[in-house]
Amino acid sequence: MMSTKLTYDNRIRIGRYSSRNISKFGKIGMIIYLLANR
């Protein structure tokens, strides 16, 4: 689905950007990661 692809792309961007802010986006990244792999 389009939403899944957009979520995946956003997860990559957020993953790179949140390398410093892992404390903030860590949980969100995990949730998105789990949802993307459903």
PQR file with spaces between the fields and no chain letter, atoms N, CA, C, O and H, PARSE charges and radii, in Angstrom:
ATOM       1  N    MET     1       0.826   -1.200    0.000 -0.4000 1.5000
ATOM       2  CA   MET     1       0.000    0.000    0.000 -0.0000 2.0000
ATOM       3  C    MET     1       0.865    1.256    0.000  0.5500 1.7000
ATOM       4  O    MET     1       2.012    1.239    0.446 -0.5500 1.4000
ATOM       5  N    MET     2       0.302    2.323   -0.498 -0.4000 1.5000
ATOM       6  CA   MET     2       1.038    3.589   -0.554 -0.0000 2.0000
ATOM       7  C    MET     2       1.443    4.024    0.846  0.5500 1.7000
ATOM       8  O    MET     2       2.584    4.427    1.075 -0.5500 1.4000
ATOM       9  H    MET     2      -0.630    2.336   -0.860  0.4000 1.0000
ATOM      10  N    SER     3       0.507    3.941    1.778 -0.4000 1.5000
ATOM      11  CA   SER     3       0.784    4.391    3.143 -0.0000 2.0000
ATOM      12  C    SER     3       1.943    3.609    3.736  0.5500 1.7000
ATOM      13  O    SER     3       2.763    4.161    4.469 -0.5500 1.4000
ATOM      14  H    SER     3      -0.420    3.614    1.592  0.4000 1.0000
ATOM      15  N    THR     4       2.008    2.314    3.415 -0.4000 1.5000
ATOM      16  CA   THR     4       3.100    1.495    3.948 -0.0000 2.0000
ATOM      17  C    THR     4       4.426    1.971    3.386  0.5500 1.7000
ATOM      18  O    THR     4       5.412    2.077    4.116 -0.5500 1.4000
ATOM      19  H    THR     4       1.342    1.865    2.820  0.4000 1.0000
ATOM      20  N    LYS     5       4.457    2.263    2.073 -0.4000 1.5000
ATOM      21  CA   LYS     5       5.706    2.716    1.461 -0.0000 2.0000
ATOM      22  C    LYS     5       6.118    4.062    2.045  0.5500 1.7000
ATOM      23  O    LYS     5       7.289    4.278    2.356 -0.5500 1.4000
ATOM      24  H    LYS     5       3.656    2.177    1.480  0.4000 1.0000
ATOM      25  N    LEU     6       5.153    4.964    2.193 -0.4000 1.5000
ATOM      26  CA   LEU     6       5.472    6.275    2.763 -0.0000 2.0000
ATOM      27  C    LEU     6       5.963    6.118    4.194  0.5500 1.7000
ATOM      28  O    LEU     6       6.903    6.793    4.614 -0.5500 1.4000
ATOM      29  H    LEU     6       4.201    4.789    1.940  0.4000 1.0000
ATOM      30  N    THR     7       5.328    5.231    4.936 -0.4000 1.5000
ATOM      31  CA   THR     7       5.755    5.005    6.317 -0.0000 2.0000
ATOM      32  C    THR     7       7.165    4.453    6.342  0.5500 1.7000
ATOM      33  O    THR     7       7.975    4.833    7.187 -0.5500 1.4000
ATOM      34  H    THR     7       4.564    4.682    4.595  0.4000 1.0000
ATOM      35  N    TYR     8       7.458    3.550    5.407 -0.4000 1.5000
ATOM      36  CA   TYR     8       8.797    2.949    5.371 -0.0000 2.0000
ATOM      37  C    TYR     8       9.840    4.013    5.063  0.5500 1.7000
ATOM      38  O    TYR     8      10.885    4.072    5.710 -0.5500 1.4000
ATOM      39  H    TYR     8       6.800    3.242    4.720  0.4000 1.0000
ATOM      40  N    ASP     9       9.549    4.863    4.059 -0.4000 1.5000
ATOM      41  CA   ASP     9      10.489    5.935    3.707 -0.0000 2.0000
ATOM      42  C    ASP     9      10.665    6.888    4.883  0.5500 1.7000
ATOM      43  O    ASP     9      11.783    7.305    5.186 -0.5500 1.4000
ATOM      44  H    ASP     9       8.700    4.814    3.533  0.4000 1.0000
ATOM      45  N    ASN    10       9.573    7.229    5.539 -0.4000 1.5000
ATOM      46  CA   ASN    10       9.658    8.137    6.686 -0.0000 2.0000
ATOM      47  C    ASN    10      10.441    7.498    7.817  0.5500 1.7000
ATOM      48  O    ASN    10      11.171    8.183    8.533 -0.5500 1.4000
ATOM      49  H    ASN    10       8.665    6.890    5.292  0.4000 1.0000
ATOM      50  N    ARG    11      10.295    6.188    7.983 -0.4000 1.5000
ATOM      51  CA   ARG    11      11.024    5.507    9.046 -0.0000 2.0000
ATOM      52  C    ARG    11      12.517    5.599    8.793  0.5500 1.7000
ATOM      53  O    ARG    11      13.296    5.783    9.728 -0.5500 1.4000
ATOM      54  H    ARG    11       9.702    5.632    7.401  0.4000 1.0000
ATOM      55  N    ILE    12      12.926    5.472    7.525 -0.4000 1.5000
ATOM      56  CA   ILE    12      14.353    5.565    7.204 -0.0000 2.0000
ATOM      57  C    ILE    12      14.851    6.977    7.512  0.5500 1.7000
ATOM      58  O    ILE    12      15.897    7.147    8.138 -0.5500 1.4000
ATOM      59  H    ILE    12      12.293    5.322    6.766  0.4000 1.0000
ATOM      60  N    ARG    13      14.099    7.991    7.069 -0.4000 1.5000
ATOM      61  CA   ARG    13      14.517    9.381    7.314 -0.0000 2.0000
ATOM      62  C    ARG    13      14.559    9.666    8.805  0.5500 1.7000
ATOM      63  O    ARG    13      15.528   10.237    9.305 -0.5500 1.4000
ATOM      64  H    ARG    13      13.249    7.853    6.561  0.4000 1.0000
ATOM      65  N    ILE    14      13.511    9.271    9.514 -0.4000 1.5000
ATOM      66  CA   ILE    14      13.468    9.503   10.960 -0.0000 2.0000
ATOM      67  C    ILE    14      14.576    8.717   11.635  0.5500 1.7000
ATOM      68  O    ILE    14      15.203    9.205   12.575 -0.5500 1.4000
ATOM      69  H    ILE    14      12.724    8.808    9.108  0.4000 1.0000
ATOM      70  N    GLY    15      14.823    7.498   11.160 -0.4000 1.5000
ATOM      71  CA   GLY    15      15.876    6.672   11.752 -0.0000 2.0000
ATOM      72  C    GLY    15      17.228    7.355   11.665  0.5500 1.7000
ATOM      73  O    GLY    15      18.002    7.342   12.623 -0.5500 1.4000
ATOM      74  H    GLY    15      14.313    7.101   10.396  0.4000 1.0000
ATOM      75  N    ARG    16      17.512    7.957   10.505 -0.4000 1.5000
ATOM      76  CA   ARG    16      18.795    8.651   10.350 -0.0000 2.0000
ATOM      77  C    ARG    16      18.834    9.920   11.195  0.5500 1.7000
ATOM      78  O    ARG    16      19.841   10.224   11.834 -0.5500 1.4000
ATOM      79  H    ARG    16      16.884    7.968    9.728  0.4000 1.0000
ATOM      80  N    TYR    17      17.729   10.650   11.188 -0.4000 1.5000
ATOM      81  CA   TYR    17      17.696   11.915   11.921 -0.0000 2.0000
ATOM      82  C    TYR    17      17.647   11.678   13.422  0.5500 1.7000
ATOM      83  O    TYR    17      18.206   12.454   14.197 -0.5500 1.4000
ATOM      84  H    TYR    17      16.911   10.402   10.669  0.4000 1.0000
ATOM      85  N    SER    18      16.971   10.596   13.833 -0.4000 1.5000
ATOM      86  CA   SER    18      16.795   10.338   15.266 -0.0000 2.0000
ATOM      87  C    SER    18      17.989    9.614   15.855  0.5500 1.7000
ATOM      88  O    SER    18      17.953    9.212   17.018 -0.5500 1.4000
ATOM      89  H    SER    18      16.516    9.967   13.203  0.4000 1.0000
ATOM      90  N    SER    19      19.049    9.441   15.075 -0.4000 1.5000
ATOM      91  CA   SER    19      20.243    8.802   15.630 -0.0000 2.0000
ATOM      92  C    SER    19      20.739    9.591   16.842  0.5500 1.7000
ATOM      93  O    SER    19      21.348    9.029   17.753 -0.5500 1.4000
ATOM      94  H    SER    19      19.078    9.768   14.130  0.4000 1.0000
ATOM      95  N    ARG    20      20.471   10.897   16.842 -0.4000 1.5000
ATOM      96  CA   ARG    20      20.833   11.735   17.990 -0.0000 2.0000
ATOM      97  C    ARG    20      19.683   11.819   18.979  0.5500 1.7000
ATOM      98  O    ARG    20      19.897   11.891   20.189 -0.5500 1.4000
ATOM      99  H    ARG    20      19.976   11.353   16.103  0.4000 1.0000
ATOM     100  N    ASN    21      18.461   11.808   18.457 -0.4000 1.5000
ATOM     101  CA   ASN    21      17.281   11.939   19.318 -0.0000 2.0000
ATOM     102  C    ASN    21      16.604   10.586   19.504  0.5500 1.7000
ATOM     103  O    ASN    21      15.376   10.495   19.502 -0.5500 1.4000
ATOM     104  H    ASN    21      18.287   11.749   17.474  0.4000 1.0000
ATOM     105  N    ILE    22      17.403    9.540   19.663 -0.4000 1.5000
ATOM     106  CA   ILE    22      16.830    8.187   19.777 -0.0000 2.0000
ATOM     107  C    ILE    22      15.905    8.101   20.979  0.5500 1.7000
ATOM     108  O    ILE    22      14.935    7.343   20.962 -0.5500 1.4000
ATOM     109  H    ILE    22      18.400    9.614   19.665  0.4000 1.0000
ATOM     110  N    SER    23      16.191    8.862   22.009 -0.4000 1.5000
ATOM     111  CA   SER    23      15.363    8.815   23.215 -0.0000 2.0000
ATOM     112  C    SER    23      13.937    9.263   22.911  0.5500 1.7000
ATOM     113  O    SER    23      12.994    8.798   23.552 -0.5500 1.4000
ATOM     114  H    SER    23      16.979    9.478   22.023  0.4000 1.0000
ATOM     115  N    LYS    24      13.767   10.171   21.931 -0.4000 1.5000
ATOM     116  CA   LYS    24      12.437   10.678   21.608 -0.0000 2.0000
ATOM     117  C    LYS    24      11.750    9.792   20.582  0.5500 1.7000
ATOM     118  O    LYS    24      10.589    9.423   20.757 -0.5500 1.4000
ATOM     119  H    LYS    24      14.533   10.549   21.411  0.4000 1.0000
ATOM     120  N    PHE    25      12.464    9.445   19.504 -0.4000 1.5000
ATOM     121  CA   PHE    25      11.847    8.705   18.412 -0.0000 2.0000
ATOM     122  C    PHE    25      12.079    7.208   18.519  0.5500 1.7000
ATOM     123  O    PHE    25      11.660    6.454   17.641 -0.5500 1.4000
ATOM     124  H    PHE    25      13.407    9.745   19.362  0.4000 1.0000
ATOM     125  N    GLY    26      12.744    6.765   19.588 -0.4000 1.5000
ATOM     126  CA   GLY    26      13.026    5.337   19.731 -0.0000 2.0000
ATOM     127  C    GLY    26      11.748    4.516   19.764  0.5500 1.7000
ATOM     128  O    GLY    26      11.595    3.558   19.005 -0.5500 1.4000
ATOM     129  H    GLY    26      13.084    7.377   20.301  0.4000 1.0000
ATOM     130  N    LYS    27      10.830    4.894   20.648 -0.4000 1.5000
ATOM     131  CA   LYS    27       9.586    4.139   20.779 -0.0000 2.0000
ATOM     132  C    LYS    27       8.756    4.263   19.513  0.5500 1.7000
ATOM     133  O    LYS    27       8.208    3.269   19.034 -0.5500 1.4000
ATOM     134  H    LYS    27      10.954    5.671   21.264  0.4000 1.0000
ATOM     135  N    ILE    28       8.654    5.467   18.963 -0.4000 1.5000
ATOM     136  CA   ILE    28       7.875    5.679   17.742 -0.0000 2.0000
ATOM     137  C    ILE    28       8.470    4.854   16.608  0.5500 1.7000
ATOM     138  O    ILE    28       7.743    4.229   15.835 -0.5500 1.4000
ATOM     139  H    ILE    28       9.099    6.274   19.352  0.4000 1.0000
ATOM     140  N    GLY    29       9.790    4.857   16.515 -0.4000 1.5000
ATOM     141  CA   GLY    29      10.448    4.082   15.461 -0.0000 2.0000
ATOM     142  C    GLY    29      10.142    2.607   15.593  0.5500 1.7000
ATOM     143  O    GLY    29       9.909    1.928   14.592 -0.5500 1.4000
ATOM     144  H    GLY    29      10.380    5.364   17.143  0.4000 1.0000
ATOM     145  N    MET    30      10.138    2.101   16.816 -0.4000 1.5000
ATOM     146  CA   MET    30       9.824    0.689   17.034 -0.0000 2.0000
ATOM     147  C    MET    30       8.403    0.381   16.607  0.5500 1.7000
ATOM     148  O    MET    30       8.157   -0.625   15.942 -0.5500 1.4000
ATOM     149  H    MET    30      10.327    2.652   17.628  0.4000 1.0000
ATOM     150  N    ILE    31       7.467    1.238   16.983 -0.4000 1.5000
ATOM     151  CA   ILE    31       6.061    1.013   16.626 -0.0000 2.0000
ATOM     152  C    ILE    31       5.907    1.012   15.110  0.5500 1.7000
ATOM     153  O    ILE    31       5.266    0.122   14.553 -0.5500 1.4000
ATOM     154  H    ILE    31       7.667    2.055   17.524  0.4000 1.0000
ATOM     155  N    ILE    32       6.489    2.003   14.442 -0.4000 1.5000
ATOM     156  CA   ILE    32       6.405    2.081   12.984 -0.0000 2.0000
ATOM     157  C    ILE    32       7.052    0.855   12.367  0.5500 1.7000
ATOM     158  O    ILE    32       6.536    0.295   11.400 -0.5500 1.4000
ATOM     159  H    ILE    32       7.010    2.726   14.895  0.4000 1.0000
ATOM     160  N    TYR    33       8.185    0.434   12.925 -0.4000 1.5000
ATOM     161  CA   TYR    33       8.886   -0.737   12.401 -0.0000 2.0000
ATOM     162  C    TYR    33       8.001   -1.973   12.501  0.5500 1.7000
ATOM     163  O    TYR    33       7.906   -2.752   11.552 -0.5500 1.4000
ATOM     164  H    TYR    33       8.605    0.888   13.711  0.4000 1.0000
ATOM     165  N    LEU    34       7.355   -2.150   13.648 -0.4000 1.5000
ATOM     166  CA   LEU    34       6.484   -3.316   13.830 -0.0000 2.0000
ATOM     167  C    LEU    34       5.288   -3.246   12.885  0.5500 1.7000
ATOM     168  O    LEU    34       4.909   -4.254   12.289 -0.5500 1.4000
ATOM     169  H    LEU    34       7.432   -1.517   14.418  0.4000 1.0000
ATOM     170  N    LEU    35       4.694   -2.065   12.745 -0.4000 1.5000
ATOM     171  CA   LEU    35       3.538   -1.924   11.862 -0.0000 2.0000
ATOM     172  C    LEU    35       3.929   -2.178   10.408  0.5500 1.7000
ATOM     173  O    LEU    35       3.156   -2.766    9.652 -0.5500 1.4000
ATOM     174  H    LEU    35       5.002   -1.246   13.229  0.4000 1.0000
ATOM     175  N    ALA    36       5.114   -1.742   10.019 -0.4000 1.5000
ATOM     176  CA   ALA    36       5.553   -1.905    8.634 -0.0000 2.0000
ATOM     177  C    ALA    36       5.821   -3.369    8.323  0.5500 1.7000
ATOM     178  O    ALA    36       5.729   -3.778    7.166 -0.5500 1.4000
ATOM     179  H    ALA    36       5.742   -1.264   10.633  0.4000 1.0000
ATOM     180  N    ASN    37       6.152   -4.166    9.334 -0.4000 1.5000
ATOM     181  CA   ASN    37       6.466   -5.578    9.107 -0.0000 2.0000
ATOM     182  C    ASN    37       5.278   -6.487    9.368  0.5500 1.7000
ATOM     183  O    ASN    37       5.449   -7.703    9.462 -0.5500 1.4000
ATOM     184  H    ASN    37       6.227   -3.834   10.274  0.4000 1.0000
ATOM     185  N    ARG    38       4.079   -5.930    9.489 -0.4000 1.5000
ATOM     186  CA   ARG    38       2.901   -6.768    9.729 -0.0000 2.0000
ATOM     187  C    ARG    38       2.501   -7.484    8.461  0.5500 1.7000
ATOM     188  O    ARG    38       1.529   -8.239    8.459 -0.5500 1.4000
ATOM     189  H    ARG    38       3.941   -4.943    9.414  0.4000 1.0000
